[in-house]
């Protein structure tokens, strides 16, 4: 376990002691703040008809962040180390492949969640000036961050897999972005098919990310959605592990 924590600190240092890490946080904060400016202008003096969290995540800004930020976070995890030659050195140390993959993924996930912390300030500022005590509560905020955690875990695990496939950070980001667009397209397709359509494949409902995120932002936690996100993330991490194992024995 001490080896895992040492690897985790190493990966977190690479995020928080680099200019790129703070640029990512700045971009997420900028898009989040601009989204709330748009919401305020749209609402005007009218009362909010839905929770503030649902209003934010019903816009395209969240999906823009979800598609663009994870590829940038994960592109360096394996690709940069392979290009610089430090990955081979790391693999010769007494660490397991599982520890390496887990440390890199957990560090990316922690950094991703930290980048979303400014969202809390926006929510409470709007709550304060709207003076509507029912629009924001602990359950709603908890559900929102659970949704951020699960969707982020899925897209970051996809990015880890993409980064393990290549030595080029740009190629890793492109592969990860293409995979994210594929998931987004499946979600769009699943949302467009009526729920009561007898020809609708049951598995397609699990890819309806839009409705799942809407549930999380209302504080509604569906165990089926949680299982789907956890299983999909585990699948991509397993594939990443297999790629790392195969390169160790080359």
Long-range contacts (C-beta under 8 A, 24 or more apart in sequence): 3-94, 3-95, 3-96, 3-99, 4-99, 4-102, 4-103, 7-95, 7-99, 7-100, 7-103, 7-104, 8-103, 8-106, 8-107, 10-103, 11-77, 11-103, 11-104, 11-106, 11-107, 11-108, 12-107, 12-110, 12-111, 14-76, 14-107, 15-73, 15-107, 15-108, 15-111, 16-111, 20-72, 20-76, 21-111, 24-69, 24-72, 24-73, 24-111, 24-115, 25-114, 25-115, 25-118, 27-69, 28-65, 28-69, 28-115, 28-116, 28-118, 29-115, 29-118, 31-61, 31-64, 31-65, 32-56, 32-61, 32-65, 32-116, 32-118, 32-119, 32-122, 33-118, 33-122, 34-61, 35-59, 35-61, 35-62, 36-122, 36-125, 36-126, 39-126, 40-126, 47-132, 48-130, 48-132, 48-135, 50-218, 51-135, 51-136, 51-140, 51-217, 51-218, 51-219, 52-123, 52-126, 52-127, 52-130, 52-135, 52-136, 53-123, 53-136, 53-140, 53-141, 53-143, 53-144, 53-217, 53-218, 54-214, 54-217, 54-218, 56-119, 56-122, 56-123, 56-217, 57-144, 57-147, 57-213, 57-214, 57-216, 57-217, 58-214, 58-217, 62-213, 63-184, 66-151, 66-152, 66-155, 66-180, 67-155, 67-177, 67-180, 67-181, 67-184, 68-177, 69-112, 69-115, 70-108, 70-112, 70-152, 70-155, 70-156, 70-158, 70-159, 70-176, 70-180, 71-159, 71-162, 71-172, 71-173, 71-174, 71-176, 71-177, 71-180, 72-173, 73-108, 73-111, 73-112, 73-156, 73-159, 74-108, 74-156, 74-159, 74-160, 74-162, 74-163, 74-172, 74-176, 75-159, 75-162, 75-163, 75-169, 75-170, 75-172, 75-173, 75-176, 76-163, 76-169, 77-104, 77-108, 77-159, 77-160, 77-163, 77-164, 78-104, 78-160, 78-163, 78-164, 78-172, 78-240, 78-244, 79-163, 79-166, 79-167, 79-168, 79-169, 79-171, 79-172, 80-169, 82-166, 82-167, 83-167, 83-168, 83-169, 91-247, 91-248, 97-241, 97-244, 97-245, 97-248, 98-241, 100-244, 101-160, 101-237, 101-240, 101-241, 101-244, 102-237, 104-160, 105-156, 105-157, 105-160, 105-237, 105-240, 108-156, 108-159, 108-160, 109-149, 109-152, 109-153, 109-156, 112-152, 112-156, 113-145, 113-148, 113-149, 113-152, 116-145, 116-148, 116-152, 137-219, 139-219, 140-217, 140-218, 140-219, 142-219, 143-215, 143-216, 143-217, 143-218, 143-219, 143-220, 143-221, 144-216, 144-217, 144-219, 146-216, 146-221, 147-212, 147-213, 147-215, 147-216, 147-217, 150-216, 150-225, 150-226, 150-229, 150-230, 151-209, 151-213, 151-229, 153-229, 153-230, 153-233, 154-183, 154-229, 154-232, 154-233, 154-236, 155-180, 155-183, 156-233, 157-232, 157-233, 157-234, 157-235, 157-236, 157-237, 157-240, 158-183, 158-236, 160-236, 160-237, 160-240, 161-236, 161-237, 161-239, 161-240, 161-243, 164-240, 164-243, 164-244, 165-243, 183-207, 183-209, 184-209
